[in-house]
Amino acid sequence: MDTGTGMFTLNNYLTILIVIGAISFVIYLIVRLNRSETKKIEIENKVKELEKKLDNFQLETIESKLNPHLFKNILNSIQAHAYQTYFAIDKLANVLDYILYDSHKKYVTPKEEINFAMSLVEINKIKISPLFDLKIKLKIHENEPLYTQPVLAPLVSIELIENAFKHADLQSPDAFISVTFSFIDSIFSLTVANKISAKEPMKKEHSGIGEKSMEQRLKIIYGENYKLDKFVEDNCYIAHLKINLLEHKAKMLAIR
């Protein structure tokens, strides 16, 4: 009788352990599921917030004649890989905030423009393979006073970066995109290069407006203090923008 009671107690003990283990496992699964659902809701809310901003994307000046469809397409790509690209969604939010709010300013700091451009590069990365040769270089002297002063027209870098990802050859083994930012001796420089795609890009009715607006803005704002070169070399398209912000500021101070 004692032996039977002992066995009964042991069996009960093992049963209780199994039940507790099963309950713990179920609780663990529920917690994980809730966390996944919470993350999913956060992503969906973020996407809705971005879509709302895009719907209100109406900038009327020359410098803001941008194509909101570009960001709609990027947003669609991000949504398709939402769990892997939550970082890219945050970058897209930063880009939209900059365009919607900071782009209305006459000038921003070189630091703000470069941060914006880097975010733009990050969200474009989602469209290319992780193995694609994307080179990003920063040659920045952050201790220079003009680096944090509002002397640079906003969005001057967007057109060159957009064109690189739009027209680059993304398929061939030797394909690449190179983006180099430089701020040395108060000179802002941006060089973008990419292997040209052999496929003829589809021409749109209003294509080229961004490029024309950019050059028009640069000429109006910086006059002789900027230089924009574009050329093809060894089947690679290269665009180089250089703005002497020190000379520009000196000119502005002399006018006052």
C-alpha positions as a LaTeX table, in Angstrom:
\begin{tabular}{lrrr}
\hline
Residue & $x$ (\AA) & $y$ (\AA) & $z$ (\AA) \\
\hline
Met1 & 0.00 & 0.00 & 0.00 \\
Asp2 & 2.79 & 2.32 & 0.84 \\
Thr3 & 4.55 & 1.43 & $-2.41$ \\
Gly4 & 1.41 & 2.07 & $-4.41$ \\
Thr5 & 0.91 & 5.38 & $-2.68$ \\
Gly6 & 4.50 & 6.35 & $-3.45$ \\
Met7 & 4.10 & 5.45 & $-7.11$ \\
Phe8 & 0.83 & 7.34 & $-7.26$ \\
Thr9 & 2.45 & 10.40 & $-5.76$ \\
Leu10 & 5.37 & 10.20 & $-8.18$ \\
Asn11 & 3.06 & 9.84 & $-11.16$ \\
Asn12 & 1.05 & 12.81 & $-10.00$ \\
Tyr13 & 4.25 & 14.79 & $-9.56$ \\
Leu14 & 5.42 & 13.97 & $-13.08$ \\
Thr15 & 2.00 & 14.79 & $-14.49$ \\
Ile16 & 2.02 & 18.15 & $-12.75$ \\
Leu17 & 5.48 & 18.91 & $-14.12$ \\
Ile18 & 4.37 & 18.01 & $-17.64$ \\
Val19 & 1.25 & 20.16 & $-17.33$ \\
Ile20 & 3.28 & 23.09 & $-15.96$ \\
Gly21 & 5.79 & 22.68 & $-18.76$ \\
Ala22 & 3.05 & 22.58 & $-21.37$ \\
Ile23 & 1.37 & 25.65 & $-19.89$ \\
Ser24 & 4.70 & 27.49 & $-19.78$ \\
Phe25 & 5.34 & 26.62 & $-23.41$ \\
Val26 & 1.88 & 27.81 & $-24.42$ \\
Ile27 & 2.43 & 31.05 & $-22.48$ \\
Tyr28 & 5.79 & 31.47 & $-24.20$ \\
Leu29 & 4.15 & 31.02 & $-27.61$ \\
Ile30 & 1.40 & 33.49 & $-26.71$ \\
Val31 & 3.97 & 36.07 & $-25.58$ \\
Arg32 & 5.97 & 35.61 & $-28.77$ \\
Leu33 & 2.79 & 35.87 & $-30.84$ \\
Asn34 & 1.74 & 39.02 & $-29.00$ \\
Arg35 & 5.16 & 40.53 & $-29.57$ \\
Ser36 & 4.94 & 39.69 & $-33.27$ \\
Glu37 & 1.45 & 41.16 & $-33.44$ \\
Thr38 & 2.64 & 44.28 & $-31.62$ \\
Lys39 & 5.54 & 44.65 & $-34.05$ \\
Lys40 & 3.17 & 44.11 & $-36.95$ \\
Ile41 & 0.80 & 46.77 & $-35.63$ \\
Glu42 & 3.73 & 49.18 & $-35.14$ \\
Ile43 & 4.83 & 48.64 & $-38.74$ \\
Glu44 & 1.30 & 49.02 & $-40.08$ \\
Asn45 & 0.83 & 52.25 & $-38.11$ \\
Lys46 & 4.16 & 53.55 & $-39.37$ \\
Val47 & 3.19 & 52.74 & $-42.94$ \\
Lys48 & $-0.18$ & 54.48 & $-42.53$ \\
Glu49 & 1.59 & 57.53 & $-41.11$ \\
Leu50 & 3.96 & 57.64 & $-44.07$ \\
Glu51 & 1.12 & 57.18 & $-46.56$ \\
Lys52 & $-0.72$ & 60.09 & $-44.96$ \\
Lys53 & 2.36 & 62.27 & $-45.35$ \\
Leu54 & 2.73 & 61.21 & $-48.96$ \\
Asp55 & $-0.90$ & 62.07 & $-49.67$ \\
Asn56 & $-0.20$ & 65.58 & $-48.39$ \\
Phe57 & 3.00 & 65.85 & $-50.39$ \\
Gln58 & 2.41 & 69.17 & $-52.20$ \\
Leu59 & 5.41 & 71.46 & $-52.53$ \\
Glu60 & 4.94 & 74.36 & $-54.92$ \\
Thr61 & 8.31 & 76.11 & $-55.32$ \\
Ile62 & 10.95 & 75.31 & $-57.94$ \\
Glu63 & 13.15 & 73.49 & $-55.47$ \\
Ser64 & 10.33 & 71.17 & $-54.41$ \\
Lys65 & 9.16 & 69.87 & $-57.81$ \\
Leu66 & 9.85 & 66.30 & $-56.81$ \\
Asn67 & 8.07 & 63.13 & $-57.80$ \\
Pro68 & 6.12 & 61.64 & $-54.85$ \\
His69 & 5.63 & 58.44 & $-56.85$ \\
Leu70 & 9.29 & 57.64 & $-56.21$ \\
Phe71 & 8.58 & 57.39 & $-52.49$ \\
Lys72 & 5.30 & 55.53 & $-53.10$ \\
Asn73 & 7.29 & 52.88 & $-54.98$ \\
Ile74 & 9.92 & 52.71 & $-52.26$ \\
Leu75 & 7.21 & 52.41 & $-49.60$ \\
Asn76 & 5.59 & 49.54 & $-51.50$ \\
Ser77 & 8.94 & 47.74 & $-51.67$ \\
Ile78 & 9.47 & 48.24 & $-47.95$ \\
Gln79 & 5.98 & 46.97 & $-47.10$ \\
Ala80 & 6.70 & 43.76 & $-49.02$ \\
His81 & 9.61 & 43.04 & $-46.64$ \\
Ala82 & 8.32 & 44.85 & $-43.57$ \\
Tyr83 & 9.80 & 42.63 & $-40.90$ \\
Gln84 & 13.27 & 42.73 & $-42.47$ \\
Thr85 & 13.22 & 46.44 & $-43.25$ \\
Tyr86 & 11.87 & 48.23 & $-40.20$ \\
Phe87 & 15.11 & 50.23 & $-40.24$ \\
Ala88 & 14.38 & 51.36 & $-43.79$ \\
Ile89 & 10.90 & 52.54 & $-42.77$ \\
Asp90 & 12.44 & 54.79 & $-40.12$ \\
Lys91 & 14.84 & 56.16 & $-42.72$ \\
Leu92 & 11.95 & 56.85 & $-45.08$ \\
Ala93 & 10.17 & 58.73 & $-42.28$ \\
Asn94 & 13.29 & 60.87 & $-41.83$ \\
Val95 & 13.47 & 61.57 & $-45.55$ \\
Leu96 & 9.82 & 62.58 & $-45.75$ \\
Asp97 & 10.09 & 64.82 & $-42.71$ \\
Tyr98 & 13.08 & 66.56 & $-44.27$ \\
Ile99 & 11.31 & 67.06 & $-47.60$ \\
Leu100 & 7.99 & 68.15 & $-46.12$ \\
Tyr101 & 9.35 & 70.50 & $-43.48$ \\
Asp102 & 13.04 & 71.39 & $-43.86$ \\
Ser103 & 12.91 & 71.79 & $-47.64$ \\
His104 & 10.80 & 74.94 & $-47.20$ \\
Lys105 & 13.78 & 76.64 & $-45.59$ \\
Lys106 & 15.98 & 78.70 & $-47.85$ \\
Tyr107 & 19.09 & 77.08 & $-46.39$ \\
Val108 & 19.95 & 74.06 & $-44.25$ \\
Thr109 & 23.28 & 73.00 & $-42.79$ \\
Pro110 & 25.58 & 70.74 & $-44.84$ \\
Lys111 & 25.31 & 68.26 & $-41.96$ \\
Glu112 & 21.52 & 68.10 & $-42.30$ \\
Glu113 & 21.67 & 67.68 & $-46.08$ \\
Ile114 & 24.24 & 64.89 & $-45.87$ \\
Asn115 & 22.22 & 63.07 & $-43.19$ \\
Phe116 & 19.16 & 63.34 & $-45.42$ \\
Ala117 & 21.09 & 62.02 & $-48.42$ \\
Met118 & 22.45 & 59.08 & $-46.43$ \\
Ser119 & 18.90 & 58.17 & $-45.39$ \\
Leu120 & 17.86 & 58.36 & $-49.04$ \\
Val121 & 20.65 & 55.96 & $-49.97$ \\
Glu122 & 19.60 & 53.55 & $-47.19$ \\
Ile123 & 15.99 & 53.30 & $-48.38$ \\
Asn124 & 17.14 & 52.83 & $-51.97$ \\
Lys125 & 19.35 & 49.92 & $-50.87$ \\
Ile126 & 16.23 & 47.79 & $-50.36$ \\
Lys127 & 15.77 & 47.68 & $-54.13$ \\
Ile128 & 19.15 & 46.09 & $-54.80$ \\
Ser129 & 20.79 & 42.82 & $-53.86$ \\
Pro130 & 22.81 & 42.70 & $-50.61$ \\
Leu131 & 25.74 & 41.58 & $-52.77$ \\
Phe132 & 25.50 & 44.62 & $-55.07$ \\
Asp133 & 28.60 & 46.80 & $-55.08$ \\
Leu134 & 27.37 & 49.97 & $-53.37$ \\
Lys135 & 30.20 & 52.24 & $-52.28$ \\
Ile136 & 29.52 & 55.08 & $-49.82$ \\
Lys137 & 32.35 & 57.42 & $-48.83$ \\
Leu138 & 32.35 & 60.39 & $-46.44$ \\
Lys139 & 35.23 & 62.86 & $-46.39$ \\
Ile140 & 33.95 & 65.31 & $-43.80$ \\
His141 & 35.76 & 67.87 & $-41.66$ \\
Glu142 & 33.08 & 68.24 & $-39.00$ \\
Asn143 & 35.03 & 70.85 & $-37.05$ \\
Glu144 & 34.65 & 73.45 & $-39.80$ \\
Pro145 & 32.18 & 76.21 & $-38.74$ \\
Leu146 & 30.10 & 76.18 & $-41.94$ \\
Tyr147 & 29.36 & 72.47 & $-41.56$ \\
Thr148 & 26.69 & 73.30 & $-38.97$ \\
Gln149 & 25.58 & 76.64 & $-40.38$ \\
Pro150 & 22.54 & 77.11 & $-42.69$ \\
Val151 & 24.34 & 77.90 & $-45.96$ \\
Leu152 & 23.32 & 75.01 & $-48.23$ \\
Ala153 & 20.15 & 74.90 & $-50.30$ \\
Pro154 & 18.09 & 71.85 & $-49.28$ \\
Leu155 & 17.66 & 68.82 & $-51.57$ \\
Val156 & 20.67 & 69.61 & $-53.78$ \\
Ser157 & 21.76 & 65.98 & $-53.55$ \\
Ile158 & 18.46 & 64.23 & $-54.24$ \\
Glu159 & 18.50 & 64.33 & $-58.04$ \\
Leu160 & 22.00 & 62.85 & $-58.45$ \\
Ile161 & 21.27 & 60.00 & $-56.03$ \\
Glu162 & 17.85 & 59.22 & $-57.52$ \\
Asn163 & 19.30 & 59.07 & $-61.03$ \\
Ala164 & 22.03 & 56.65 & $-59.96$ \\
Phe165 & 19.56 & 54.11 & $-58.59$ \\
Lys166 & 17.12 & 54.71 & $-61.45$ \\
His167 & 19.52 & 54.30 & $-64.37$ \\
Ala168 & 22.27 & 52.10 & $-62.96$ \\
Asp169 & 22.96 & 48.62 & $-64.28$ \\
Leu170 & 21.86 & 46.44 & $-61.35$ \\
Gln171 & 22.35 & 43.05 & $-63.02$ \\
Ser172 & 25.81 & 42.67 & $-64.54$ \\
Pro173 & 28.66 & 41.28 & $-62.38$ \\
Asp174 & 30.69 & 44.49 & $-62.61$ \\
Ala175 & 27.76 & 46.80 & $-61.85$ \\
Phe176 & 28.19 & 49.39 & $-59.11$ \\
Ile177 & 26.98 & 52.65 & $-57.60$ \\
Ser178 & 29.40 & 55.00 & $-55.87$ \\
Val179 & 28.36 & 57.98 & $-53.71$ \\
Thr180 & 31.00 & 60.26 & $-52.21$ \\
Phe181 & 30.31 & 63.24 & $-49.96$ \\
Ser182 & 33.03 & 65.73 & $-49.14$ \\
Phe183 & 33.10 & 68.79 & $-46.92$ \\
Ile184 & 36.62 & 70.21 & $-46.78$ \\
Asp185 & 37.68 & 73.87 & $-46.64$ \\
Ser186 & 34.00 & 74.91 & $-46.62$ \\
Ile187 & 33.43 & 73.28 & $-50.01$ \\
Phe188 & 30.50 & 70.90 & $-50.31$ \\
Ser189 & 31.07 & 68.18 & $-52.91$ \\
Leu190 & 28.96 & 65.26 & $-54.06$ \\
Thr191 & 30.17 & 62.74 & $-56.62$ \\
Val192 & 27.86 & 59.98 & $-57.84$ \\
Ala193 & 28.94 & 57.33 & $-60.33$ \\
Asn194 & 27.24 & 54.23 & $-61.67$ \\
Lys195 & 27.60 & 51.59 & $-64.37$ \\
Ile196 & 25.13 & 52.47 & $-67.11$ \\
Ser197 & 22.39 & 49.97 & $-67.80$ \\
Ala198 & 22.27 & 48.64 & $-71.36$ \\
Lys199 & 18.48 & 48.65 & $-71.17$ \\
Glu200 & 16.97 & 51.86 & $-72.53$ \\
Pro201 & 15.08 & 53.61 & $-69.71$ \\
Met202 & 11.38 & 54.22 & $-70.23$ \\
Lys203 & 10.78 & 57.85 & $-71.13$ \\
Lys204 & 8.02 & 59.65 & $-69.28$ \\
Glu205 & 6.12 & 62.75 & $-70.27$ \\
His206 & 7.52 & 64.87 & $-67.46$ \\
Ser207 & 10.93 & 63.24 & $-67.12$ \\
Gly208 & 13.88 & 65.54 & $-66.56$ \\
Ile209 & 12.02 & 68.18 & $-64.56$ \\
Gly210 & 14.03 & 67.39 & $-61.44$ \\
Glu211 & 17.34 & 67.78 & $-63.26$ \\
Lys212 & 16.30 & 71.07 & $-64.85$ \\
Ser213 & 14.95 & 72.40 & $-61.55$ \\
Met214 & 18.15 & 71.46 & $-59.76$ \\
Glu215 & 20.40 & 73.28 & $-62.22$ \\
Gln216 & 18.09 & 76.28 & $-62.24$ \\
Arg217 & 18.16 & 76.47 & $-58.46$ \\
Leu218 & 21.94 & 76.17 & $-58.31$ \\
Lys219 & 22.40 & 78.93 & $-60.85$ \\
Ile220 & 19.95 & 81.27 & $-59.08$ \\
Ile221 & 21.29 & 80.65 & $-55.57$ \\
Tyr222 & 25.03 & 80.14 & $-56.06$ \\
Gly223 & 25.82 & 81.86 & $-59.35$ \\
Glu224 & 29.54 & 81.43 & $-60.03$ \\
Asn225 & 30.17 & 79.66 & $-56.73$ \\
Tyr226 & 29.08 & 76.22 & $-57.91$ \\
Lys227 & 30.04 & 73.75 & $-60.62$ \\
Leu228 & 28.09 & 70.74 & $-61.86$ \\
Asp229 & 29.80 & 68.32 & $-64.24$ \\
Lys230 & 28.14 & 65.29 & $-65.85$ \\
Phe231 & 29.91 & 62.94 & $-68.23$ \\
Val232 & 30.23 & 59.32 & $-69.37$ \\
Glu233 & 33.53 & 57.48 & $-69.10$ \\
Asp234 & 34.14 & 53.77 & $-69.77$ \\
Asn235 & 30.40 & 53.05 & $-69.79$ \\
Cys236 & 30.04 & 54.76 & $-66.41$ \\
Tyr237 & 27.95 & 57.84 & $-65.74$ \\
Ile238 & 29.58 & 60.34 & $-63.38$ \\
Ala239 & 28.04 & 63.46 & $-61.85$ \\
His240 & 30.06 & 65.84 & $-59.72$ \\
Leu241 & 28.62 & 68.77 & $-57.80$ \\
Lys242 & 30.87 & 71.29 & $-56.06$ \\
Ile243 & 29.68 & 74.34 & $-54.10$ \\
Asn244 & 32.03 & 76.85 & $-52.51$ \\
Leu245 & 29.99 & 77.80 & $-49.45$ \\
Leu246 & 32.62 & 80.14 & $-48.02$ \\
Glu247 & 32.61 & 82.33 & $-51.12$ \\
His248 & 28.83 & 82.18 & $-51.23$ \\
Lys249 & 28.51 & 83.31 & $-47.61$ \\
Ala250 & 31.03 & 86.11 & $-48.17$ \\
Lys251 & 29.02 & 87.28 & $-51.15$ \\
Met252 & 25.78 & 87.23 & $-49.12$ \\
Leu253 & 27.39 & 89.21 & $-46.30$ \\
Ala254 & 28.70 & 91.80 & $-48.77$ \\
Ile255 & 25.20 & 92.35 & $-50.15$ \\
Arg256 & 23.74 & 93.15 & $-46.71$ \\
\hline
\end{tabular}
